Amino acid sequence: MYKIALLGAGFIASVHMEAWKKVDGAEVSVFFETNPEKARAFQEKYGIAHYDSLSNLLRNENVDIVDICLPTFLHREYVEMAANAGKHVFCEKPIALTIDDAATMQDVCRRNGVKFMVGHVLRFWGEYVKAKELLQEGAIGKILAVEAFRLSVSPTWSVDSWILKPDLSGGAALDLHIHDCDYVNWILGSPKEVFAWGVRSVAGSLDHIFTEVRYEDGAVASIQGGWMMKGDFPFTCGYRILGEQGVLEWTFRAGVNIEERGQINPIILYRNGEGRKTIEVSSEDPYCCELQYFFDCIKEGKPIEKGTPEQATLALKLALAARTASESGVVVRL
Ligand SMILES: NC(=O)c1ccc[n+]([C@@H]2O[C@H](COP(=O)([O-])OP(=O)(O)OC[C@H]3O[C@@H](n4cnc5c(N)ncnc54)[C@H](O)[C@@H]3O)[C@@H](O)[C@H]2O)c1
């Protein structure tokens, strides 16, 4: 049995906790959390050992994997501690707030010979994976243009509202938007030119952004992300991918929160001379799929190819370039 230390007891830590339960041969045996109320509630629910210091945890507990579900501004510090203790590391996205931090994290994991994966979950999300497969099979021919979008109401659950503070989370333009930045990179490769316009929330955070990208082979993308939606606006995400021979489209609308993701919306394929074709995708838990993948890579000694620190860093570069473009009003060349 591989033992896992879960870092954090917040929103995504609970999602990971449930997902790890479905991974055969893995067990979350201990968690780290500094907020006493969060710690108490998590311990009552899951009945596992708790520490409020990671160094004590690493000294006293024999774990193989550290799963970091902490606020983004803490990612670098905790990845370094875990890797220096010789543990394999899974870290939630965004990898970090700066490229320098991301490079340090990658370096420390490499030097310690531990596996390092970043939670770019769209690479495991049924409808995103299926679209990638269809594109690779040539279902719509050469890709010309991609639209991707992700919209939600403000996340209000975070401890001390760290997520709404631009210096701690980077705002929606970094936090939420980075999912689609990574996905579009996965489809189109290396971004070359970036322009963006965004708006700030009252807290000064860049929380709604339109990012326009030109890729190496001339394909273009328009990526929209924001968490300034109001009232009961449902969590909404999706894509529209235009190829020389067809269009792939998928839109998902959940309850107010992404967790309420019960309904199935099919992908739709449009091609000239053919009726619209609906493609249903099995609704496996994407968080479970990504953690299972990470676990299998460790167990079988395979290299990680999805959610690599390089991919996470490229997504961060794109999101940071969008922020720079939005602030300066000029096109950023990568
Ligand atoms: N992959 C996804 O779909 C997804 C979804 C949500 C969040 N995330 C990412 O996961 C990470 C955590 O986000 P979350 O929504 O779970 O946040 P959260 O605020 O719900 O949870 C963070 C936890 O870290 C703890 N913590 C420890 N030290 C802290 C400190 N110094 N300041 C504040 N909190 C501290 C908090 O008490 C809390 O339990 C972020 O990087 C976020 O971007 C990813």
The ligand as an ORCA input file, in Angstrom:
! r2SCAN-3c Opt
* xyz 0 1
  N      -8.001     21.428    -10.400
  C      -9.088     22.076    -10.042
  O     -10.148     21.910    -10.616
  C      -9.001     23.023     -8.872
  C     -10.196     23.480     -8.282
  C     -10.095     24.328     -7.170
  C      -8.852     24.718     -6.696
  N      -7.715     24.269     -7.318
  C      -6.399     24.705     -6.832
  O      -6.153     24.048     -5.592
  C      -5.461     24.898     -4.689
  C      -6.294     25.047     -3.405
  O      -7.551     25.641     -3.725
  P      -8.871     25.391     -2.827
  O     -10.004     25.922     -3.655
  O      -8.911     24.028     -2.346
  O      -8.591     26.404     -1.635
  P      -9.225     26.345     -0.154
  O      -9.062     27.707      0.417
  O     -10.591     25.754     -0.205
  O      -8.290     25.311      0.593
  C      -6.965     25.613      0.930
  C      -6.609     24.901      2.217
  O      -5.256     25.219      2.543
  C      -5.203     25.561      3.937
  N      -4.062     26.452      4.236
  C      -2.908     26.051      4.798
  N      -2.091     27.081      4.975
  C      -2.746     28.166      4.553
  C      -2.419     29.554      4.498
  N      -1.222     30.026      4.900
  N      -3.334     30.406      3.986
  C      -4.530     29.965      3.544
  N      -4.895     28.646      3.578
  C      -4.004     27.764      4.078
  C      -6.551     26.205      4.211
  O      -6.855     26.196      5.605
  C      -7.483     25.337      3.392
  O      -7.908     24.202      4.091
  C      -5.237     26.199     -5.443
  O      -3.964     26.210     -6.033
  C      -6.313     26.187     -6.522
  O      -5.958     26.905     -7.673
  C      -7.778     23.430     -8.374
*
